[in-house]
Amino acid sequence: MATTSAYYAVAAGGGDAASPCRGAPLRPRPPPHRLAFLSRAPARRASISLPPGPRRAGLTAATAEGRAGTGMEEEEEGPAWVELEPIGGEEQLDRALAEAQQRGVPIVVFWTASWCRKCIYLKPKLEKLAAEYYRRIRFYCVDVNAVPQKLVNRAGVTKMPSIQMWSDSRKQAEVIGGHESWMVIEDVRRMVEQEE
């Protein structure tokens, strides 16, 4: 016990181990270090996706000049993810359908709700999928709690989450996200590939 009190006295700055100071306030021992397997390893490499613009074009041109003739030329990469465009009413949906019909491409509409946990998990994965089809197909998002029920009925949404493919102002195909998110993404990918 003497060695324990001596430790506290020395740690508090009062006296040495040979003559413990009994009047000094005792400090508790420092907490043990975290176990190595419980702590996360630091990320080794972070990537940042810059939006296309004059600065990005300048950087790309400069790097292309530096790599010209070295065999290290790269194609222009698209973004890592694309935010789903929100639709807040029937007029916006009609406008998106008209643009898609004019361009001759389908659109993907993600019907979601703020209370739907699967929708929350699925949205970032759909944004990554939207980046794969960037410039060809537009992905939209509709919050069923923020739009009139008439619009939800028009789309025929009965379960959440629902991902629909629209072409020629009509619903062509639908994926209901009732299973694992990676499986839903694969179903959506197949749906898009069949329509293209």
N, C-alpha and C positions, 0 to 999 in steps of 0.2 A: 504494500500500500504506500510505502514511503517513496518508492520510485514513481508511482503514479502521481502523487501530489507534487513530487519534484518536477515531473514533466510539465504539469500545469503551471507551476511557479516560474519555471524557466521560459515557457512559452508566453507567459504574461509579461515577461521582462523583469521580473523581480527575483533577483538572487541567482545562485548557481545550483547545480544539482546536489552539492554537498550540504548546503544550508537552505532547505526549502522555507519559503516565506508563507506562514500560515494565514496571514491577514490579506494576501493578494486575492483579487477575484479570480475565480477559476473560469477558464474558457473551455468550451467543449472541443473535442477533437474535430478536425476537419472531416467532412463527409468523404466516404470512399469514392474513388473514381468510378465512372460508368464502365460497365463491362464492354469490351471491344465489340462483341457481336451484336449488342443492342444499339450501338451508335451507327449512324449512317456514314458511309464513306463519302467524302466530298466529290462533287461532280468533276470529272476530269476535263471535260470540254463542253463549253456552252456554245450554242449557235444562235445567231440573231438573224431574223428574216427582215430585210429592209423592204419597204414598199417600193414599187417601181416609180421612178421619177428621174429628174435630170441628174441628181447626185449619183444615184445608182448606175445610170447609164454612163456617166463620166468615169466612175470606178471600174465598170466593166470594160470600157474602151481602153483605159489605162492598163489594166491587167492583161487584156488581150494583146496589146502592143508589146508588153514585156514578155509574153509567152509565145509570140509569133515565131514559128519555125522551130520551136522546141518540142512540138508534139503534145504540148500541155493545153491546147486550146479547149475551152469548155463551151457547151451550149448554154444559152441563157436559161437558168432554172426559174421555175415558178415559185410562188410563195409556199411556205410550209403549211399554212392553214388559211382558210378564207372564211371570214365571218358571214354567217347566214343572214341574208337581207330580211328584215322584219316586214311583215304584212299586217296592217292594222285595220283593214276594212275591205269591203267588196270591190271598191273602185281600184284599190291598189292591186288586188288579185287580177282583176280584169285587164289592167294596164300591163302587168307582168305576162299574162297569157297572150295579149296582143303583140307585145314585143317578141316573145318566143315564136309565135306563129309567123311573124314577119321575117324573122331570121331563119325559120325552118328547123328549129331545134326544140326539144322538150325542156321542161323545167321540173325540178324536184321540190316538193313542198313538205316540210317537216311540221306536223301538227303536234304541239307540245302544251304542257300546262305547268304552272309553277309548283303545284303540289305533287307532280309525278316524278318520283325519284329516278326511274329508268330514263325519263326524258333528260334529266340533268346529266346523267352519266353518258348518255348517247350523243349529246350535242357536240362536245369537243371532237369526238370521233367522226361525226358527220362533217365538221369543219375541215378536218384533215382530208376526208374523202373529196370534199368540194375543191380542195386545192389540186387534186389529181385531175379533175375535169375543168380546171380553170380555163376561161375563155371559150369553152365549148358549151357547157351547161351551167345554168345558174341555179343555185340552191337558195330557197326561201324558208322562213320560219314563221309560223303563226301560233300565237298564244291564244288558246281557245277561251281563256278567261277575259281577254282584252278585246275580243271581236264580237259582233252580234251573233246570236245563235243561228240566225238565218244563213250566215256564211258557213258555219260548221255543218248545218244540215245539207247545204248545197254540195259540200265536199263528201258527205256520207261518212264522216268520222264517227266511229262508235267506240273505239278503244284507244288508249294512249300507250306508248307513242305510236303515231302513224306516219309513215313516210310514203308519199304518193308521187307518181310520175304523171305529169300532165302534158298532153300534146294535142294540138288542134282544138284548144279550149275545152278538152274533155279529160277526165281521169282515165288513164290507160292501165295503170297497175298500182298496187299498193303492198307495202310491207308493214305488218303489225309487229312492233318490237316487244314481244312478250318473253323473249329468251335472252341469252347472253349477248352483250353488245357487239362482240366481234362477229357473232353469227348474223346479227341484224345488218351489220356493215357489209358482210359478204353477200347477203340477200339483196341489199340495195345496189351493190356493185353489179350483180348479175342482171338486175332489173334495168339498170342504166345501159349496160352493154347490149342487152337484147333490143332496146329501143333505138340505139344509135345505129 
